Amino acid sequence: MSYWFRPKRYGYGATPITWQGWLLTIAFVALLIGIMKMLEAGFGGGQARVAVLAATAAATVLFIWISWRKTDGAWRWRWGTDAEER
């Protein structure tokens, strides 16, 4: 399996290390910007806004899941270099 992300050295989560990881991250950010612009422009009524926000939540969950599956290592809180990594 090829990994697109590696665990962060400090904190929780992962960071992109391949072009696929960067592409996924950039596409996710572009999607969020597009959604913000649609909401800013008054896209649809109240029900349309709920649908857009639900789609945003679904996209966020999907992004986190793909990132988690494509990370070389476990997601956990890190304080820097661990003793076993030295």
BALOBA-1460 file (C-alpha; in Angstrom, 3 decimals):
// residues 86
<rec num="1" residu="m" x="0.000" y="0.000" z="0.000"/>
<rec num="2" residu="s" x="1.307" y="3.445" z="-0.836"/>
<rec num="3" residu="y" x="0.898" y="6.081" z="1.832"/>
<rec num="4" residu="w" x="-0.061" y="9.674" z="1.034"/>
<rec num="5" residu="f" x="0.318" y="11.073" z="4.554"/>
<rec num="6" residu="r" x="2.633" y="10.668" z="7.527"/>
<rec num="7" residu="p" x="1.807" y="11.283" z="11.183"/>
<rec num="8" residu="k" x="2.565" y="14.772" z="12.436"/>
<rec num="9" residu="r" x="5.596" y="15.109" z="14.704"/>
<rec num="10" residu="y" x="3.731" y="17.437" z="17.079"/>
<rec num="11" residu="g" x="0.004" y="17.283" z="17.757"/>
<rec num="12" residu="y" x="-2.652" y="14.994" z="16.320"/>
<rec num="13" residu="g" x="-3.261" y="13.984" z="12.713"/>
<rec num="14" residu="a" x="-1.220" y="13.688" z="9.566"/>
<rec num="15" residu="t" x="0.442" y="15.779" z="6.886"/>
<rec num="16" residu="p" x="0.620" y="15.120" z="3.113"/>
<rec num="17" residu="i" x="3.859" y="13.640" z="1.766"/>
<rec num="18" residu="t" x="2.966" y="12.693" z="-1.827"/>
<rec num="19" residu="w" x="1.322" y="14.499" z="-4.711"/>
<rec num="20" residu="q" x="-1.831" y="12.428" z="-4.127"/>
<rec num="21" residu="g" x="-2.049" y="13.621" z="-0.528"/>
<rec num="22" residu="w" x="-1.506" y="17.218" z="-1.572"/>
<rec num="23" residu="l" x="-4.084" y="16.895" z="-4.360"/>
<rec num="24" residu="l" x="-6.656" y="15.496" z="-1.935"/>
<rec num="25" residu="t" x="-5.967" y="18.299" z="0.547"/>
<rec num="26" residu="i" x="-6.118" y="21.054" z="-2.094"/>
<rec num="27" residu="a" x="-9.321" y="19.623" z="-3.577"/>
<rec num="28" residu="f" x="-10.918" y="19.511" z="-0.118"/>
<rec num="29" residu="v" x="-9.957" y="23.134" z="0.607"/>
<rec num="30" residu="a" x="-11.235" y="24.223" z="-2.835"/>
<rec num="31" residu="l" x="-14.539" y="22.455" z="-2.148"/>
<rec num="32" residu="l" x="-14.899" y="24.266" z="1.180"/>
<rec num="33" residu="i" x="-14.115" y="27.628" z="-0.435"/>
<rec num="34" residu="g" x="-16.722" y="26.945" z="-3.138"/>
<rec num="35" residu="i" x="-19.308" y="26.071" z="-0.506"/>
<rec num="36" residu="m" x="-18.543" y="29.244" z="1.448"/>
<rec num="37" residu="k" x="-18.931" y="31.325" z="-1.712"/>
<rec num="38" residu="m" x="-22.289" y="29.686" z="-2.462"/>
<rec num="39" residu="l" x="-23.549" y="30.366" z="1.056"/>
<rec num="40" residu="e" x="-22.198" y="33.921" z="0.913"/>
<rec num="41" residu="a" x="-24.098" y="34.536" z="-2.337"/>
<rec num="42" residu="g" x="-27.337" y="33.401" z="-0.698"/>
<rec num="43" residu="f" x="-27.574" y="30.055" z="-2.480"/>
<rec num="44" residu="g" x="-31.136" y="28.724" z="-2.211"/>
<rec num="45" residu="g" x="-33.392" y="28.885" z="0.790"/>
<rec num="46" residu="g" x="-33.136" y="27.371" z="4.234"/>
<rec num="47" residu="q" x="-33.453" y="23.763" z="3.050"/>
<rec num="48" residu="a" x="-30.733" y="24.247" z="0.431"/>
<rec num="49" residu="r" x="-28.408" y="25.607" z="3.101"/>
<rec num="50" residu="v" x="-29.036" y="22.579" z="5.291"/>
<rec num="51" residu="a" x="-28.248" y="20.319" z="2.318"/>
<rec num="52" residu="v" x="-25.035" y="22.237" z="1.588"/>
<rec num="53" residu="l" x="-23.959" y="22.023" z="5.218"/>
<rec num="54" residu="a" x="-24.748" y="18.292" z="5.272"/>
<rec num="55" residu="a" x="-22.632" y="17.858" z="2.129"/>
<rec num="56" residu="t" x="-19.820" y="19.789" z="3.839"/>
<rec num="57" residu="a" x="-19.989" y="17.480" z="6.847"/>
<rec num="58" residu="a" x="-19.983" y="14.405" z="4.592"/>
<rec num="59" residu="a" x="-16.988" y="15.717" z="2.605"/>
<rec num="60" residu="t" x="-15.110" y="16.423" z="5.841"/>
<rec num="61" residu="v" x="-15.759" y="12.937" z="7.191"/>
<rec num="62" residu="l" x="-14.670" y="11.411" z="3.858"/>
<rec num="63" residu="f" x="-11.491" y="13.526" z="3.781"/>
<rec num="64" residu="i" x="-10.569" y="12.514" z="7.340"/>
<rec num="65" residu="w" x="-11.291" y="8.843" z="6.639"/>
<rec num="66" residu="i" x="-9.163" y="8.766" z="3.453"/>
<rec num="67" residu="s" x="-6.355" y="10.636" z="5.225"/>
<rec num="68" residu="w" x="-6.494" y="8.210" z="8.147"/>
<rec num="69" residu="r" x="-6.452" y="5.134" z="5.861"/>
<rec num="70" residu="k" x="-3.566" y="6.506" z="3.763"/>
<rec num="71" residu="t" x="-1.344" y="7.498" z="6.718"/>
<rec num="72" residu="d" x="1.872" y="5.570" z="7.386"/>
<rec num="73" residu="g" x="1.374" y="5.084" z="11.120"/>
<rec num="74" residu="a" x="-1.214" y="5.634" z="13.806"/>
<rec num="75" residu="w" x="-2.982" y="8.904" z="14.537"/>
<rec num="76" residu="r" x="-2.262" y="9.849" z="18.126"/>
<rec num="77" residu="w" x="-1.071" y="12.865" z="20.049"/>
<rec num="78" residu="r" x="2.661" y="13.403" z="19.620"/>
<rec num="79" residu="w" x="5.096" y="15.611" z="21.556"/>
<rec num="80" residu="g" x="8.001" y="15.294" z="19.125"/>
<rec num="81" residu="t" x="10.385" y="12.404" z="18.653"/>
<rec num="82" residu="d" x="9.393" y="9.336" z="20.656"/>
<rec num="83" residu="a" x="11.989" y="7.245" z="22.445"/>
<rec num="84" residu="e" x="11.259" y="4.259" z="20.159"/>
<rec num="85" residu="e" x="11.761" y="6.415" z="17.029"/>
<rec num="86" residu="r" x="15.289" y="7.562" z="18.023"/>
